[in-house]
Amino acid sequence: MIILGIILLIVGFLTGIGILWTIGIVLAVIGAILWVLGAMGHAVRGRRHYW
């Protein structure tokens, strides 16, 4: 999810499409939060680790 968010950020920045930029930021932040929760040992939606 983090990688998809970064790809959308880059594409949105290069093409000037604002909605891709916004979606990329949201996906990157959500992915980072899930990654941190998984690294701390908390189960996220039934999964012990979130890759």
ZIRA-V146046 format. One record per pair of residues at least 12 apart in sequence whose C-alpha atoms are under 6 Angstrom apart, sorted by the first residue. I is the first residue (numbers start at 1). J is the second residue. Records with the same first field share a line. If there is no record, write none. Layout:
I: J + J
//
This chain:
1: 31
2: 28 + 31
5: 24 + 27 + 28
8: 20 + 24
9: 21 + 24
35: 50
38: 50
//
